[in-house]
Amino acid sequence: MYVILVYDVAQTRVARVLRIGRRYLSWVQNSVLEGELSEVQLRELLHALGKVIDETQDSVIIFKFRQEKWVDRVVIGREKGGTDFIL
């Protein structure tokens, strides 16, 4: 499935959430990642994020699509990030 992850977390947790997200997805821009995941990978990602975020203060939204071809992305201005993983 194709996933878009959007997060708004306390400044003290931003780096950890981004690091976890980049294990599974590609960084698109501030607080946004996207990519193709299996169900198992999605569960792993959710579990890892659940250990880091404070559910009373932070917000993580995941949009799921069957395939990337069902996502129509329009970018206005400079495109940040990219779809390549950097190791």
C-alpha positions as CSV (number, residue, x, y, z in Angstrom):
1,M,0.0,0.0,0.0
2,Y,1.1,3.6,-0.5
3,V,1.3,5.7,2.7
4,I,1.5,9.4,3.4
5,L,2.6,10.1,7.0
6,V,2.0,13.6,8.5
7,Y,3.1,14.5,12.0
8,D,2.9,17.4,14.4
9,V,4.9,16.6,17.5
10,A,6.6,18.5,20.3
11,Q,10.0,19.9,19.2
12,T,11.8,17.5,21.6
13,R,10.4,14.5,19.7
14,V,10.7,15.7,16.1
15,A,14.1,14.2,15.3
16,R,13.1,10.8,16.8
17,V,9.8,10.7,14.8
18,L,11.6,11.7,11.6
19,R,14.3,9.1,12.2
20,I,11.7,6.4,12.7
21,G,9.7,7.5,9.7
22,R,12.7,7.5,7.4
23,R,13.4,3.8,8.2
24,Y,10.2,3.0,6.3
25,L,9.4,6.1,4.1
26,S,10.9,8.9,2.0
27,W,11.0,12.4,3.4
28,V,8.9,14.8,1.3
29,Q,9.1,18.0,3.3
30,N,8.9,19.2,6.9
31,S,6.7,16.7,8.9
32,V,5.7,14.7,5.8
33,L,6.9,11.3,4.6
34,E,5.6,9.0,1.9
35,G,6.2,5.6,0.3
36,E,5.2,2.0,-0.3
37,L,4.7,-0.2,2.8
38,S,3.5,-3.7,3.5
39,E,0.9,-4.3,6.2
40,V,3.7,-5.7,8.5
41,Q,5.9,-2.6,7.9
42,L,3.0,-0.3,8.7
43,R,2.4,-2.1,11.9
44,E,6.1,-1.9,12.8
45,L,6.1,1.8,12.0
46,L,3.0,2.5,14.1
47,H,4.5,0.5,17.0
48,A,7.7,2.4,16.9
49,L,6.0,5.7,16.7
50,G,3.7,4.8,19.6
51,K,6.7,4.3,21.8
52,V,8.0,7.9,21.0
53,I,5.0,10.2,20.8
54,D,2.9,11.6,23.6
55,E,-0.7,10.9,22.6
56,T,-1.9,13.8,24.8
57,Q,0.2,16.3,22.9
58,D,1.3,14.9,19.5
59,S,-0.5,14.1,16.3
60,V,0.4,11.6,13.6
61,I,-1.9,11.1,10.6
62,I,-1.4,8.2,8.1
63,F,-3.2,8.3,4.8
64,K,-3.4,4.8,3.1
65,F,-3.9,4.2,-0.6
66,R,-4.0,0.8,-2.3
67,Q,-1.3,1.9,-4.8
68,E,0.7,5.0,-5.6
69,K,-1.1,5.3,-8.9
70,W,-4.2,6.4,-7.0
71,V,-2.4,9.4,-5.6
72,D,-2.4,12.6,-7.6
73,R,0.2,14.9,-6.2
74,V,0.4,18.5,-7.2
75,V,3.4,20.6,-6.0
76,I,3.4,24.3,-6.0
77,G,6.8,25.9,-5.5
78,R,10.1,24.2,-4.7
79,E,9.8,20.4,-4.2
80,K,11.6,19.3,-1.1
81,G,12.8,15.9,-0.1
82,G,12.7,13.2,-2.7
83,T,11.7,9.6,-3.2
84,D,15.2,8.1,-2.9
85,F,16.4,6.5,0.3
86,I,19.8,7.7,1.4
87,L,21.8,5.1,3.3
